[in-house]
Amino acid sequence: MRRSASILVAGALVLAACADDARPEQQGSAQILVTTTTVEPVANPPGPVATTTQATSPSASSESTPVGTAPAGSTAATPQPTVGDPRVSSVEVGLFVTPVDLVVRPGDDAFYIVEQQGRVIRVLDDAKSAVADITDRTAAEGEKGLLGLAFSPDGMHAYLDYTSRTTDTVVAEYPVDEAGHFDVASERILLSVEQPFRNHNGGDLATGPDGMLYIALGDGGSADDPRRAASDPTVLLGSLLRIDPAPDGERAYTIPSDNPFAGGSFNGIAGAPEVWAWGLRNPWKFDFDPVTGDLWIADVGQNEIEEINLASPADGSVAGRGVNFGWSAFEGDQRYNTDVADLDSVMPVLTYRHGSDGCSVSGGTPYRGTAIAELSPAYVYSDFCSGIVWALDLAGQRNLTLLDGFEGVSAVRTGPDGEIYVLELGGPVHRLIPG
């Protein structure tokens, strides 16, 4: 059952939350922490979430209790506006098969839907067309499948992140024609990363404000980061990678010279040259603010806390350079694996505990549209388990409940019109409108 909407309390505790055992007396503890120099955490819940389509939430711990969601193709009741300012509602813009991402191609008025089974659908007005199909190369099981898409700055190449049939993470490049069709026969594999377990693949991709390709990788799965991968930047798991997709000799991509570990170490810590930021458990979705360049990462928690991380540009660099986001020394802002050293971990800007607010954070995008002017520049996000959509307004010290009633939210994204789109894994995609 859905809980009633939370009422915003400015500058203080705003989210109801439960511990992993969902005891009612545990409710009531989301926090926004801000200092004069850094913005710090608020937590959200962990745990794998099963669906009737065998697709799961963006990765909670494999020991979590499964939570059912709407069957694929079903349409839930229209989510209703809740207490807030501004008030918003939503309109359904299409029905898809296990949609996990919505991406905009430069110079294109369409939006592109990533379906976990292995297809990319181009949507322009009411017209849909399948522009890529790699179902023969992936298998949508649990947290695996086709998970991410990004385009080159000129829109002439696409990059897909998918789980191979041997369960490796694959990032590949494809030529794209003027009509948006991918030449999947001309696939060029940039990167292949072995996944030791079946979950925590991450999978999100983005072309950054610098034109580089950013790749989110989870810690490799299981629970508690048993290999301590996220706290070791010499491995690629548990990190945000940054590469130039252009080939470099025999290497399929180029290491940007300003990557923090391009020279082998950063601040006395050794790291792989591809690693841009580290200390991440399962960064299901991340995004760059097109105005400020801020980097937002929604990182799914372990057993108790969900978190949203924020990094701002510094010294002329893209945001996040060399940042350790703390997993698994910390879950959210709480100490976790005590054998993992706290190497200048950056705390989240928001955390919430597992319970009525959910169990698996679904990021998330900064709003820079015009239809709901009062919402800018809040970060809009949701939770796979609760279906609540919030707007995190750091300047106003508010975490506003916008809508409640979605089912299995897999992503919250910005469309080509600058407005917010909410994706339900069961099929529907909605656009937020003034309510």
N, C-alpha and C positions, 0 to 999 in steps of 0.2 A: 504494500500500500504506500501511496505517496504521503509525505507529511505535508502539513499546511505550510504556506510560504513563510520564510523568515522575514522579519521586519528589520530594515537596516538601522544600525546604531552607529552614528558617525563617530569615527576616531577611536573605536573601542572594539569589543568582541562582537562579531557579527554572525558567525556561522554556528549552527547547532552541529554537534559531532558526537560520534559514539566510538568506543573502543572496538577491537576486533570481535568481541563477543556481543556487541550491540546492546549492552546493558543501558536501559534508559537513564539511569542515574549518572551516566558518563557524559550526557549531552551538555553542549554549550561552550565550545572553546576555540573558535577561529580567531586568529590575531593578525594584525598588520603592524609590522615594526618598521619604524623609519628613524634614521639618525641624520645628522647634518652632513655626513659623508657617504653613507651607504644606506641602501634600503634592504631590510631584512625580512625573514620568513613568516609564512603562515602555512600550516600543513594539511594534507589530504590523504585518504586511505589506500592501502595496497591490496593485492590479491587477484588471481586469475578469475575471469568471469566467463562462464560458458554460455553459449547461445544455441538455439535450436538449429542454426546453420553450421555449427561446429566452429564458428568464429568467436574469438574471445575479446574481452576488453583489452585496451592497450597495456596489457601486462601487469597483473598483480602477482603476488607470490603463488607458486604452484600448490601451496598448502591451503589456499583460501577456499572457503565454501562457495560452490558455484551459485550464481544468481541468474535466473532465467530472464530472457528478454523477448521482445516480440519476434515472431517467426519472420523469415525473409519474405518480403513482399507484402507484409501486413501494414496497415496504416492506422496508427494510434490516433486517439482523439486529439484535436487541435489544442496545443498547450495554451493555457490561459495566462493573461498578464497578472502579475502580483504587485504587492505594494512596492512603489518605487517612484523615482523621479530621475529620468523620464520614464513614462509608461510606454511599453512596446507590446506588439503582438507579432504574429508570424503568418506567413502564407506558404503553402507547399508549392514548390516549383518543379518537382519531378520525382519519379520513383525509379530506383536503380537497384542493382544487385550488390548487396554488402558494400556500400560506398564508404571509403575510409579517408578520402581526401578530395579537396576541391582546389584547383590550381588555375591561375591566370597566365596566359601566354602573352608576352609583350606584343603590342600592336594588334591584338585580337579582341573583338568584342564578346567572344564566346567564353565560357568557362569549361574546364575539363574535370570530369569526375573519375577518380581512381576507384575501380572495383576490385576488392580483395581477390576475387577469383582469377584475375589476370587481364582485365580489359580496361581501356581508357575510353571514356565517352565524351565527345565534344557536344556541348549544348549551346545553341544560339537561338534565342527566342523560344519557340516551341519545338524546334527541330533538334533531334538527337542523332548522332552518328558515331559508330564505333571506329575509332581512329588507330587503335592498337589492340592487339590480342596476343598475349604471351601465356595463355592458359596451358600450353604444352611444355612450359619451362618452369612452372611453379605449381604449388598445391596449397590451397587456402585451408589450412588446418590449424586451429588454435590461433596463435599469434603470427602465423606464417602466411605467406602469400605475396601478392603485389601490394606494397605498403606506401610507396612514396613516388612523387613526380616533381621535377623541376624543369624549367626551360632555360636555354642560354639567353644572354641579354638581347640577342637579335631574333630570338624565337625560332631559329633555323635548326636547332638541335634540342632533343629532349633527353632527360636522364630519368631512369627508373630504378627504384630500389625494390628488389624482390628476393624471396627466399627460394633458392634452387631446390630441385627435387632431391638433392643430397643434403638439404637443410643449411647450406651456406648462404650468407648474405651476399647478394650480387648487386653491384651498381654498374649500369650499362648506359651507353650513349646511342642515340638513334637519330638519323637525319629526319627532318620534318618538312613536308612540302607546304606550299602556300595555303592549301585548304586545311592544314592541320593534321594530315595523315602521317603516321610514323612508318618509316621503312624498317620494320622489325627484322627483315632478312639481312639487313646491314648492321646488326647489333655489334657494337664494339664494347667489350667488357673492360671497364676501368679498374674495378676493384672486386676482389672476392675475399670474404672473411669467414673463416670457419666458426660455426656456432656450436659451443660445447653442449648446450641444452636446447630444449624446444621453445623456450620463451625468452622474453626481453630482447627482441631483435631491434627495437627502435624502429627505424625505417623511414623517417622523414628526411626530405631533401629540400634545399632552398639555394637559389642563387643569391648571394649576398649583395650588399650595396657596392661592393668592389668587383663584382662580376665573377668571383670565385664560387666554386660549388661546395656547399656545406652539407655534411652527412651525419645524421644522428645514429649512434649505435648504443644499444643497451649493454648491460654488464655480462651478457652471455647466458643468463637464466639461472634456473633452480631458485633457491631462496638464500638470502643473507650474503650474496656475492661470495660463494664458497672459494672461488679462485682469487678473490681480492683483485679482480681485474680493474674495477672502476677506480681504485686507489693507486693503480700502477700505470702511469701514462706511457710506459714503454710498450704497452699493448694497445690495440685499437679499440677493444671493447670498453664500454662505459664512458665513451668520449663523444665529443663533437669534432668531426674531422673537417679539414679545409684543404682542398686541392684545386689546382688549375687543370681542367680536363684536357688541355693540349698535351699531346705526347711529348716525352722527353727521352730521346734515344730509344732504348729498349723498354723503358717504362711507359705504361699506357697513359700516364698523367705526369704533371709537373708539380714539384713541391714549391709553393711560394716561398721566396727567400725570407719573408718576414714572419713566417710561422714561428711560434715560440720555440719549438724544438728542432727547427731546421738545421741548427748547428749541433744538435745532439743533447743539449741541456738548456734549462731555463731556470734562473734563480737557484742554481745549484742542484736542480732536479733533472734526472735523465728522462727523455721521452722520445716517442716515435715522431718522425718529422711531419707526419700527417695530422697529428693531434693539435687541435686549436684550443679546446677546453676539455676538462675531464671531471671525474667524480660524479658521474651520472648513473642512475639505476636503470631507468627505461624512459628516455626522453621521447615520448610518443609524438609530440608535436612541438615545434619551435617556430619563431617568426621574428623578423626584423621590423621595427617601426620605420615606415618610409620617411617620416619627418625627422625624428631624432636619431635614428640609427640604433636605438636600444634593442638588445637581444632578449627575447622572452622565451623561456623554456618551461614547459609543463612536464614535470618528472614524476612518474608513478611511484608511489611509496611501497613499503614492505608490508607491515602488519598493522600499522596504526596511523601513519601520517602521509597525506598527500602534500605536494609542494609545487609552488611556482617560483621560478628563479628569474632574476633580472640582472643584466649587465649593461653598462653604458659605455659608449666609445671613450677611449682615453688616449692621449698623446697622438691624436690623428689616426689611430688604428681602428679597425672594425671592432665592435663590442665583443667581449668574451676572451680576448687574447690571453692565454695562459691561466685562465681562471680554474680553480678547483672548487666545484660545487658541493663537495663534502661527502658524498656516498662512498664507502659505507662506514666512514667514521661517524657520520650522522645520518639519521633518518629525519628529514625535515630539519628542525633546529634542536633535536634531541640526540644525545650521544648514543651510538648504536654499537658497532664492532669496536670494542675497546683496544683490540690489538692493532687497529689501523690508526696511524698517526694523523693528528689534525695539522695538515700542512697549509695553514692560512686559508682554511675553508671559507667560502663566501656563503652566508646564510640566505635562505629564501626570503622573498618579500611577502609571501603568504603561505600559510600552512593550515590544514584542517584535518581533523581526526575522522577515522572511519565511523560510519553510522548513518544517520538519516540524511546527511549531506552527500553520501556516496562512498565509493571505495576505489575509484580509479579515475584520476583527473584526465579530462579531455581538453587539451589546449586547442586553440586559444589564439587570439589575434588582437592587436591594438586597433581601435576603431578610428578611422580617419575619413568617414563618409560624411554626407550632408543631409541625409533624410532624417536623422535623429541627432540634431546638432548638439543637444545637451549631453550626449553620450561621449563625445570626443574630449579627451583622448584615452578613455578607459580601455583596459584590457578585458576582452570578453572571452569567457571560457565556460566549460561545463564539466560534468562528471558522468562517466559511462553508466554507473549504477543508479544514480538518483535522477538523472535527466533534468536537473536544475541548470539554468543558465544565469551566470553572474556577470557583473561588470566591476572590475577592480579599479577604483579611482584613487590612485596613490596621493595625488595632490589634495583631494578632498578627504583623505583618510576614510574612504568608504568602500565597502564591498556589497554592492547592490544586487539584490535578487531581481532579475528581469522577468524570467518565465520559469514555470514548473510544469512538468507533464510530458516531456520528451522521453523516448525509449531508447536506451543503448546509444547514447551520443558518442560517435566515433571521432568527430572533429568539429571545430568552430573555425570558419575561414572567412577571408575577405574576397568578394567577387569582383568582376571587372567594373562594376558600377560603384565600387568602394563600400558596398553595404555588407552586412554580416549574414553568413549562411551557416545553418546548423544541420549536420549530417547525422542521420540515425542509421545504425548498422543494418537494421531491418529493411531499409530501402528508401524511405522518404528523405528528401532534402528540402529545407525550409529557408526562406529569407525573412530576416527581422524587419519589421516596418513600424512606423509610429503607431502607438496604440491608444 
